[in-house]
């Protein structure tokens, strides 16, 4: 019974049809593979990688003091702090230097001078609380002035 049912349904046309469908499916798969291949025109065509660089913000650059052309600039670096000399805040570990309303650690800080900021010495030296203090004024902003400890100042020949 099983053989008669199977032999009645399978003949050479069914087998040829199945082979034809298999050939068409294979040709379709080869065509799809050919279209998606990375080689076209005899050379590789891989997608190009795009890299976007994003720069992180850094600390603001130290402002450069502007000095009038009429101000005489020293020709050599002085060996010690004195009136008229330009100094730069140094050695605070990036924390800055407190400029105060008067010499002494007990006096009110007016503002914080940044590491590397340049000032001109206008008065001093004053001794208070075991430190030597100098009255500093910013060449760019006369409102930025105050007394600072000598230990955190280095001499610079002229504003930098």
Backbone torsions as a table, in degrees:
resi	resn	phi	psi	omega
1	UNK	NA	-43.6	-179.9
2	UNK	-65.4	-40.2	-179.7
3	UNK	-67.7	-37.6	-178.7
4	UNK	-69.5	-37.9	178.3
5	UNK	-66.6	-44.3	-177.8
6	UNK	-68.7	-44.5	-179.1
7	UNK	-67.8	-25.9	177.9
8	UNK	-73.8	-25.2	-175.5
9	UNK	-100.3	-28.2	-179.3
10	UNK	-101.0	121.6	174.4
11	UNK	-139.3	-175.1	-175.0
12	UNK	-67.5	-27.2	179.7
13	UNK	-71.4	-36.3	177.4
14	UNK	-66.6	-43.3	-180.0
15	UNK	-65.9	-44.1	177.6
16	UNK	-63.2	-37.8	177.4
17	UNK	-64.3	-42.1	179.1
18	UNK	-65.3	-41.0	178.2
19	UNK	-65.4	-40.6	179.3
20	UNK	-63.3	-42.8	178.2
21	UNK	-63.6	-40.9	179.7
22	UNK	-64.3	-40.5	179.1
23	UNK	-65.4	-43.7	178.9
24	UNK	-63.1	-43.0	178.7
25	UNK	-64.0	-41.2	178.3
26	UNK	-64.3	-43.5	177.6
27	UNK	-62.1	-39.0	178.3
28	UNK	-63.8	-43.3	179.4
29	UNK	-65.2	-38.9	177.5
30	UNK	-64.7	-40.6	179.0
31	UNK	-64.0	-44.8	178.6
32	UNK	-63.7	-42.5	178.5
33	UNK	-63.7	-37.9	178.9
34	UNK	-65.4	-39.3	179.2
35	UNK	-67.6	-34.0	-175.7
36	UNK	-93.1	2.3	-179.3
37	UNK	-68.6	145.0	179.4
38	UNK	-73.7	-7.2	179.6
39	UNK	-101.6	122.1	174.5
40	UNK	-137.9	139.8	-178.6
41	UNK	58.7	30.2	176.4
42	UNK	77.4	8.3	178.1
43	UNK	-136.6	154.3	-178.8
44	UNK	-74.3	137.7	178.3
45	UNK	-128.1	75.5	177.9
46	UNK	-84.7	151.2	178.7
47	UNK	-62.1	145.5	179.6
48	UNK	-85.6	129.9	177.7
49	UNK	-78.3	136.8	178.5
50	UNK	-111.9	124.2	179.6
51	UNK	-113.1	126.6	177.8
52	UNK	-108.3	120.4	177.9
53	UNK	-90.5	128.1	177.5
54	UNK	-116.2	115.4	-178.2
55	UNK	-87.1	131.2	179.3
56	UNK	-79.5	143.1	178.2
57	UNK	-66.2	146.9	178.1
58	UNK	-115.7	178.5	176.2
59	UNK	-58.9	147.8	179.0
60	UNK	-63.4	141.5	178.8
61	UNK	-64.7	150.1	179.4
62	UNK	-66.8	127.6	-179.9
63	UNK	-63.3	140.9	179.5
64	UNK	-92.7	121.6	-179.7
65	UNK	-65.0	143.9	177.3
66	UNK	-105.8	125.3	-179.5
67	UNK	-116.9	137.8	-178.7
68	UNK	-64.0	154.2	-178.3
69	UNK	-68.9	-17.9	-178.6
70	UNK	-83.3	-16.5	-179.5
71	UNK	-73.7	128.5	179.5
72	UNK	-71.4	135.5	177.8
73	UNK	-99.8	136.7	178.4
74	UNK	-62.8	145.7	-179.5
75	UNK	-89.3	-19.7	177.5
76	UNK	-138.6	160.7	-179.8
77	UNK	-77.5	126.2	177.2
78	UNK	-66.3	157.1	-177.1
79	UNK	-89.3	-17.3	178.2
80	UNK	-145.0	158.3	-178.5
81	UNK	-69.5	135.5	178.9
82	UNK	-154.1	170.4	178.0
83	UNK	-59.0	138.9	177.9
84	UNK	88.4	-13.3	-178.6
85	UNK	-79.9	146.7	175.1
86	UNK	-93.4	134.5	179.7
87	UNK	-127.5	161.0	-179.5
88	UNK	-128.3	141.2	177.1
89	UNK	-68.9	129.7	-174.6
90	UNK	-150.8	144.3	172.5
91	UNK	85.6	18.7	-180.0
92	UNK	-93.9	0.2	-178.0
93	UNK	67.4	26.6	179.4
94	UNK	84.2	-1.8	-178.3
95	UNK	-82.2	-20.9	-179.9
96	UNK	92.4	171.7	-176.9
97	UNK	-121.8	128.8	178.3
98	UNK	-76.2	124.2	172.2
99	UNK	-100.5	126.4	-170.2
100	UNK	-107.2	165.8	-178.6
101	UNK	-71.6	-23.3	178.8
102	UNK	-154.9	161.1	179.0
103	UNK	-62.9	138.5	177.9
104	UNK	123.2	140.2	-177.8
105	UNK	-69.9	-17.4	179.5
106	UNK	-82.6	-9.0	-178.6
107	UNK	-84.6	154.2	-174.5
108	UNK	-66.4	128.9	173.6
109	UNK	-69.5	136.6	177.9
110	UNK	-88.9	-43.3	179.6
111	UNK	-163.1	174.7	-178.9
112	UNK	-110.4	119.5	176.3
113	UNK	-81.1	131.2	-177.3
114	UNK	-74.7	152.9	174.4
115	UNK	-58.0	125.9	-180.0
116	UNK	90.7	-7.4	-179.1
117	UNK	-70.1	140.3	-175.8
118	UNK	-100.4	137.6	177.4
119	UNK	-134.4	161.2	173.1
120	UNK	-109.4	135.6	179.1
121	UNK	-77.1	123.7	-178.7
122	UNK	-112.4	-19.6	-178.9
123	UNK	-158.7	161.6	178.0
124	UNK	130.0	-178.5	0.4
125	UNK	-86.8	141.7	176.2
126	UNK	-120.7	136.4	178.2
127	UNK	-100.3	128.0	177.8
128	UNK	-158.6	136.8	176.9
129	UNK	55.8	30.8	177.4
130	UNK	81.6	9.7	179.9
131	UNK	-123.0	157.5	171.8
132	UNK	-98.5	127.3	-175.1
133	UNK	-113.0	145.3	177.3
134	UNK	-128.9	142.3	176.9
135	UNK	-88.8	118.8	-175.3
136	UNK	-112.6	146.4	176.8
137	UNK	-132.9	134.7	177.5
138	UNK	-72.0	134.7	178.2
139	UNK	-65.8	-22.5	-178.4
140	UNK	-92.7	-26.5	-173.1
141	UNK	-146.2	103.7	-178.1
142	UNK	-62.4	-20.0	177.2
143	UNK	-70.2	-18.6	177.3
144	UNK	-93.4	84.2	-179.2
145	UNK	-142.4	152.9	178.0
146	UNK	170.5	178.6	-177.9
147	UNK	-92.5	135.0	-178.6
148	UNK	-134.5	153.2	179.1
149	UNK	-75.2	136.4	-178.0
150	UNK	-62.4	-28.6	-174.8
151	UNK	-60.3	-20.9	-177.1
152	UNK	-112.8	28.0	-180.0
153	UNK	-126.3	139.2	171.3
154	UNK	-123.5	148.1	-178.1
155	UNK	-79.9	139.0	172.9
156	UNK	-126.9	142.9	-174.4
157	UNK	-60.9	-37.3	179.6
158	UNK	-159.8	167.6	-176.6
159	UNK	-56.9	133.9	178.9
160	UNK	-119.0	NA	NA
